[in-house]
Amino acid sequence: MEAVAKLKNYPTSPRKMRLLADLIRGMQVEKALAVLEHNPKHPAVPMRKLVLSAISNWKQKNEGGDEGQLVVKTVFVDGARTLKRMRPAPQGRGYRVRKRSNHVTVIVDDVEAVKAAKQKTPKVKEEVVATAEPEVVAETKTRTKKAAPKKAAAKKKSK
């Protein structure tokens, strides 16, 4: 059974946080924690805490479960509020500074559950049936485009 942990209104841009989210998506939890611990980016610390929180939430839901088999099932980063500030600029102007923040959601689950979910939903294959008749195709190929009016001729007439 999956467990969720959320981080709301963390003051860094969503783009910077998504770089870390892309790193750990689909990884084993222990490996993801190691990657985040040694990552130099500043949002790695709260992301690591969030993964730890998701692990503890999973432990509470599944008493006696093996946490070594956990996988980061999904991670997504959404934009949150943006604080708008003004910065002085030359000649009495003011430039707008947007201080962005984000919401992060981490979902962890057992490896077997993730594999079972993938096998349950088979991919739907759409068959493309050729319904066009050869005569219709031949007619569309023989059509010609309208010639665009020539601008040079119009300029000569106006002079």
N, C-alpha and C positions, 0 to 999 in steps of 0.2 A: 504494500500500500504506500502510495507516494506521500511525501511531506513537502510543505511549502514554507518558504521564509521570504519576507518582503522587507525592503529597505526603502523608505520614502523620503523625498526631498533632500537627497544628498547633494551638497553644493559643488558639483563638477559637471562638465558638459556631458550630455548623453553619448556623444561620439567617442569621447575618451574612455567612458565606461564600457561601451560596446566592444572596444578593442580587447578588453580583458574577458568580457563575456564570451567572445568568439574563441578565445584561447581555451577555456575550460569546458565548453559545451560538449557533452557526450563522453567526458573523461571519467575514469574511476575517481571516487571522492578523494582518496589518499593522494593520488597523483595531482589532482587539481589543487589541493591544499599546498603541496610542495611547490607547484608552479607559482601560485600566488604569493607564497612566503618569500620567494627569491626574485620576484618581479620588481623592478625599480620604479614602476609607475605609482603615483600616490594613491589612486583609487584601489590599489591591490589590497590594502589593509582592511577597509570596510567590506570588500568583496569576500575576503577570507573569513571574516567574522560572520558574514551572511551564510556562507556555506556551512560553517560550524553550527550555526543556529538551525539550519535546515536538517543537519545530521541529528541534532538533539531532538528536534521535533519528530523526526522519523523514529528515534528510539522510544519516545513517549507513546507513539501510536502502536508500534510493534515491539512489545516487551519480549525480550529474549531473542530478538533477531540478530543476525550477523551483519554488523555495519561494514565489514570488509568487502561485501558484495554490492555496495551502493554505487550508483552512477549518477552523475549530474544529468538528469533527463532533459530539462529545458532551462534556459536562462534567457530572460529578455529584459531589455532596458527601454523604458519609456521616458519621454520628456516630462518634466514637472514644471513648477512655476518658474518664471523668469523675472528676475529683479531688474528693473530698468533704472540706470543711473546716468548722470551727465558728466562728461569730462570736458574741462576747458580746452578750447581749440584756438588757433590763431585768428586774429581780427574780430574778436568778440563773439565768435561762434561757439557752439557747444556740440560735441559729438556724443551720440548715445552709446552707452556701454550696456550690453545685455549680459547679466550674470545668470548663467543657466544652472539648472539643477535637474536631477533625474530620480526616477523610481526604478528599483531593480527587483525582479522576482526570480527566485531560484527554486526549482523543483527537483528533488532527489527521489530515486526509486531503486528497487532491487533489480539486478541484471536480468533475472528470469522474467520478471513482470514486464520489463521493457521489450524483451524479445517476443514474449507472448502477444503483446499489444501490436507489434509490427506484423506478426503472422496472422492475426485476426482480421486486419484490414487489407484485403487483397487489392492490388492495383487494377483499376478498371481500364480495359483496353477498348478504345473506340475504333470501329472499323469504318474506313472511308470507302463509300460505294461510289463508283463512277457512274453518275446518272446523265452526264452530258452526252448528247448524241454527236456523232462525227460531223454531221451537216452543220450543226450549230457552232461547233468549234471552228470549222472551216470559214464560216461567215464572219466570226469575230476576228479571225486573223487577217481577212482581206480588207477590213475597214481601215480608212486612213484618217489621220488626225487633221483637224482644221489648221490651216496655215495662220500663224499669228500675223497681225497687221504690221507692216514694216514701218518703223519709226523714222527711218531716214527719208522715205518718200514723203511723209507728212511734214517733216521739217522744211524740205525744199519748197513745198507748196505754200507754206506760211510766209516765206520770205518774199 
